[in-house]
Amino acid sequence: MNTYILSFDPHQPEFTAAQLHAFIKQNRDIAQFYNPFPGTYILKSELFQRDLNAGFVSFFNGKMFVLAPVTPFEVGGAFPQAVWDWFNTGDLPKLEKLSS
């Protein structure tokens, strides 16, 4: 399973946060996701970045965004332990309580 960070401007008038959330939630290519704060999603997918990127190019329709791969155990920051467990092992049940 590959892990990615999606970063975008959450104040773009072309779409709402709810529309993007629905797109991600319904996207069959995204197995798991976490939205820790506005403008950022952490995604898990079996697809390679270039293939997953294609759907976001269509959604964002010319607006700026970044979809970058994350290498487990090589990322830092401050998240609850459940998020780090998910990054590194894919343990989603604990994470579902943190994400809406």
Sequence and secondary structure as in RCSB ss.txt:
>XXXX:A:sequence
MNTYILSFDPHQPEFTAAQLHAFIKQNRDIAQFYNPFPGTYILKSELFQRDLNAGFVSFFNGKMFVLAPVTPFEV
GGAFPQAVWDWFNTGDLPKLEKLSS
>XXXX:A:secstr
 EEEEEEE TT TTS HHHHHHHHHH TT  EEEEEETTEEEEEESS HHHHHHHHHHHHTT  EEEEEE TTS 
 S   HHHHHHHHH  HHHHHTT  
